[in-house]
Amino acid sequence: MEHLIGMVDPVRLDSGQPTPVVLDTRRLINGHMLFAGMSGMGKSYQIMKLMAAASRQGIEIDVFDPHEELDGVPGSVAVKF
């Protein structure tokens, strides 16, 4: 599965063209991912996009969401412990 994360600013690359940043899950060593960053960096947003894309393709994923921020993604099931 390929997932568009965002675009690299063309000024940073001196290319004049925006360059896509794509996550290709077929190239991962294993199926584990960690999203880390400061508050407000878009972690939950990207995870929700990734979950929705996986759901559309019939891919099952498990997410540990202690803050319950990822509810409402189509195809997701929430379990509370």
C-alpha positions as CSV (number, residue, x, y, z in Angstrom):
1,M,0.0,0.0,0.0
2,E,1.3,3.5,-0.8
3,H,0.2,6.4,1.3
4,L,0.9,10.1,0.6
5,I,2.3,11.7,3.7
6,G,2.8,15.2,2.2
7,M,4.9,17.3,-0.1
8,V,8.4,18.5,0.3
9,D,8.8,22.3,-0.3
10,P,10.5,22.8,-3.7
11,V,12.6,25.6,-2.2
12,R,14.3,23.1,0.2
13,L,15.2,20.9,-2.7
14,D,16.2,23.6,-5.2
15,S,14.2,21.6,-7.8
16,G,11.4,24.1,-8.4
17,Q,8.9,21.2,-8.1
18,P,7.1,20.0,-5.0
19,T,8.1,16.4,-4.3
20,P,5.7,13.9,-2.8
21,V,6.7,12.0,0.4
22,V,5.1,8.5,0.1
23,L,5.0,5.7,2.6
24,D,5.2,2.4,0.8
25,T,4.3,-0.4,3.2
26,R,5.6,-3.0,0.9
27,R,9.1,-1.7,1.6
28,L,8.9,-1.9,5.4
29,I,11.0,-4.4,7.2
30,N,8.1,-5.4,9.4
31,G,4.5,-4.1,9.9
32,H,5.3,-2.0,13.0
33,M,5.3,1.9,12.9
34,L,5.7,4.6,15.5
35,F,4.5,8.1,15.0
36,A,6.3,10.5,17.3
37,G,6.4,14.3,17.4
38,M,5.6,17.3,19.4
39,S,2.0,18.4,20.1
40,G,0.3,19.8,17.0
41,M,2.6,18.2,14.4
42,G,-0.1,16.2,12.8
43,K,0.5,12.7,14.2
44,S,-3.2,11.9,14.8
45,Y,-4.2,13.4,11.4
46,Q,-1.6,11.2,9.5
47,I,-2.6,8.1,11.5
48,M,-6.3,8.7,10.7
49,K,-5.4,9.1,6.9
50,L,-3.3,5.9,7.0
51,M,-6.1,4.0,8.8
52,A,-8.7,5.1,6.3
53,A,-6.5,4.2,3.4
54,A,-5.8,0.8,4.9
55,S,-9.5,0.2,5.5
56,R,-10.4,1.0,1.9
57,Q,-7.9,-1.6,0.7
58,G,-9.1,-4.3,3.2
59,I,-5.9,-4.1,5.3
60,E,-6.4,-4.7,9.0
61,I,-4.3,-2.7,11.4
62,D,-4.1,-2.4,15.2
63,V,-3.6,1.0,16.9
64,F,-3.1,1.6,20.5
65,D,-4.8,4.9,21.2
66,P,-4.8,5.7,24.9
67,H,-6.3,9.2,24.4
68,E,-9.2,8.0,22.2
69,E,-8.3,10.5,19.4
70,L,-8.7,8.1,16.5
71,D,-12.4,7.1,16.9
72,G,-14.6,7.5,13.9
73,V,-12.3,6.2,11.1
74,P,-14.5,4.1,8.7
75,G,-13.9,0.4,9.3
76,S,-12.4,0.9,12.7
77,V,-13.4,-0.9,15.9
78,A,-12.6,0.7,19.3
79,V,-11.8,-1.6,22.3
80,K,-11.3,-0.1,25.8
81,F,-9.3,-1.9,28.4
